[in-house]
């Protein structure tokens, strides 16, 4: 690396600051993963609502969610506060999210069925399309605002997902036990959602208050406001925008298919406790991969590790699908699959940060917030499709709430969502990561941006 390229880089991030950033994703998962894994089964089996209508509510809200993401990025790019651009959005939306997650798991029993659906729709809309959008777009943008060092961006992604997986392991492994410990049924969900709401708010507020923004585009610092139209138009001129948008869409369609895991454990494996086994076996080895991923990506490059990981993930899911009712082989297959998929999640935010710098270099339009908001829209749309599909496909398969003896069509629908659907998605992801080659341009981009500033 030349002297000019070194001078173009921001200061190295300390491990403490990286960890402070990462725990924010743990906090976010006490909303996002909690809802994805348990909201549908809470609403069907405890509140008594229909799976198909729940799926429709989720899908419609996520469409609004994706649209609101686009405007949120422009708001971040034009924010000018003492806390920074993204930090105030992370900090101030956190306590509201905590309150809302408590509310959605406490549907008033006094309401009629129609009003219960309305209650769920309104609360879920405010979570997904307003406050989680504001929080998550801002949080993701911090990867770009905190540093322009490629190794630090990858490291932030790795630590972020170690924290996220730790939270997910806890949520998937202990939520059912905690619900039963606190009395089961509505009283149990009430206390668990209160605890998770507090953890969500606390962790995200720590991130929003303590991390530091360093890599802020000079154009926005000098108070020249950039319209959403200008920043979005700049993104649309780059082919990398379309590729990374699709990458996020398919990545989160695969990840969110895990929303059917509780149904799979309870009705296919006939052992609700096996959800914890599947979760730990799938996610725990992934933490080891994430710890070393920064060094692996530094040696072989982001693109090559993503390609190799996606192939590994495909092999794992094929093994799991062949042995769909054998817990041992299912665990082995899912462990291989999720370890292989981790380079995608660890490197995705680094790719978006690189894309934002690349577009700024090409057009001189700062798009850091907007870049993360548009890819976040892909994430939300992918999550929405997969989460809604849980309700739709279960209803199509003839799912019977609280019945241990499900029809064959219902069992097939659970296998389709949990195992077969992710294989199709991984094939599409592999095609995309083979095409993305932005990595080779970034040394020149960073050097010339530093000279321009």
QUILINKA-V784190 format. One record per helix or strand. SS is the DSSP state (hx for helix, st for strand). FROM is the first residue (numbers start at 1). TO is the last residue. If there is no record, write none. Layout:
SS FROM TO
SS FROM TO
This chain:
hx 3 7
hx 15 29
hx 32 47
hx 51 77
hx 87 104
hx 113 146
hx 150 181
hx 185 210
hx 218 221
hx 228 236
hx 239 268
hx 274 300
hx 302 322
hx 327 363
hx 368 396
hx 408 435
hx 438 452
